Amino acid sequence: MQIRISDDALALACGADRVTTAFAKAAPDADIRRVSSWGMHWLEPLVEIDGIGYGPVTPADVDAILFGTADALRIGRIEDHPFIASQTRLTFARAGKTRSLSLDDYDATGGWKGLRAAQAMTALQIVETVTASGLRGRGGAGFPAGIKWKTVLDAPAGRKYIVCNADEGDSGTFADRMVMEGDPYMLIEGMAIAGLATGAGKGFIYVRSEYPHAIAKLEAAVARSRMIIAPFEIEVREGAGAYVCGEETSLLNSLEGKRGEVRAKPPLPAHEGLFGCPTVINNVLTLAAIPYVLAQGAEAYAAYGMGRSRGTMPIQLAGNLKYGGLYETAFGVTLGELVDDIGGGCESGRPVRAVQVGGPLGAYFPPALFDTPFDYEAFAAADGLIGHGGVTVFDTEVDMAAQARFAMTFCAVESCGKCTPCRLGSTRGVETIDRIIAARDLAASSSVHPEPVEGSSSSGDPALKERASTRSAQTELEDAVILIEDLCDTMKFGSLCALGGFTPYPVLSALHHFPEDFGLKEAAE
Amino acid sequence: MERQGDNEFDAERVTTTIRQNKHLEGALLPILHALQAEFGWIDDTTIRAVALELNLSRAEVHGVISFYHDFRTRPEARPVIKLCRAEACQARGSEPLANWAAAKAANRIAIEPVYCLGLCSVGPNAMIGHDVYARLDEASLGALIEAL
């Protein structure tokens, strides 16, 4: 009997180790394997016994499962589960199926095939294959990977680097973590191929410090695969809790041992990157898609997707969802399908009110925009972004003015301080939204009590409230809204990087799609 | 649960820790991580030692330390629970839980915010040392607080 339980951080957080110990005790002869996670997070800890899945399992369920009486937990063959069967898994083809550090498992599932194909090609042929696949950077910007590689290949010979951006700081995203913990050799293979394609001899993986399990797995995987990827070398580096280091130039400064401040571009990292050398810097998912492209060919990858968004996107269904997890599919699926059909709506049982796509810098979408297809261009047209593919769902309890305030607060805390629109604009943004909230609360309380009553509103700064009460609350509100729109415009066009430049997305989308939460009448744009 | 980083500062161990990492390209962050893992925080004398070994000014080293949320220049004697306060956990009720936890922990335990542990579909989440905890509510988080 083979029992498979994930050792992914999410499974561990849900108690997978305790379940494993219970199985080891109850079935001492069983072959217990710790594998990567299938990505069906609501079922973790998910236990697979000879192909049949059970979840979520607690140690108390172990006897019932072994005696065959755990019908309530039994989900049948995992591969036939609709959540898995409806996906197109290219990057996550091994998810749930292999032991993450086993070189045998990796070999047996087509591992290193892409690297061997690349070794038989010239650097230019590899770059052309990647370009032809249409693969775009999965970190958020969606820049064509092949063009970036070509720039580094064309740079004069000498020291060049491959840097993997594994500073997955966006809330609502975990695909990078799942690749690093579940299939680290695939990422290593992708980096080695990038090395061959560009003439780079060394790679760094910069992992955020909030991911200790990923760091441990990567370090072990790098050590075990050293001879396979030689002469290419990889080093794993730990971040230090700065969100802005997910921005590529800030990450390069951090790798150099400096403050993670953003650099002005140009020069592009492809010309002058790490230590001033030509550098390919790609997200984990971009590099992880490379072995498939090389092993199966550019056409096979480009056959998926829509428009200029080719291939598949590992979408991360997060927040208040009944069925959250990793959903890899070709571009083109609509937001509504993801949230309602696949995600099952809110776990709380309340209706879905808002969906933030693309992390803390992504726009909030109301259900009215659920027909937007998942595609870089379609999201840009709807004043949003796909970012790293995180979809965070909120139910009707959410206060969108509070979410807009949080976006500004987060930007203020995480700003690297280099450019003024981001450093000061975010703080002024928090203050302005506070004025809006104070005016909103005052207007709400005075509409209940015709005479303004002292201390009647529920929250906010007394000084702001006093100010609001001396003027008409409505005038104060309208002034502050004009100011926040103007401030967002300055931040969007005046910031050096996406932190200050994209913070307006959550703020303005909250304001425009949910004006009632700001004390405004519907559609008061 | 691992408890690390509560060793007393000792000039020789500071120097050894620095020299073990000094050969790395861009060695400052790995050195600071190693020092903090060893001693729990980074004091002024250690900043001087790092500056001297890497041929940097103290201001440069201080600038790097103060930039990153992870590095401490004061000791934290209390056990630390990092509670995720980012959007995906907010959507699952982390804010009321955080207020409740702060009251429950009083001053005995430090409840620090963390912005995303990458477990966004099963929040609210927390991390203690390197151990992660998901689907927290008052009962399960309360048990963690009491066990520390």
Interface residues (C-beta under 8 A of the other chain):
Chain A: A9 L10 L12 A13 C14 H41 W42 E44 E168 G169 D170 S171 G172 T173 F174 D176 R177 S209 E210 Y211 P212 H213 E235 R237 E238 G239 A240 G241 A242 Y243 S254 L255 E256 G257 K258 R259 G260 E261 F275 Q316 L317 A318 G319 N320 L321 G324 G325 E347 Q356 G359 P360 G390 T392 V393 F394 D395 V398 Q403 F406 F410 E414 C416
Chain B: L24 E25 G26 A27 L28 L29 P30 L32 H33 L54 G63 V64 F67 Y68 H69 D70 F71 A86 E87 A88 C89 Q90 A91 R92 V114 Y115 C116 L117 G118 L119 C120 S121 V122 G123 N125 M127 H130 D131 V132 Y133 A134 R135
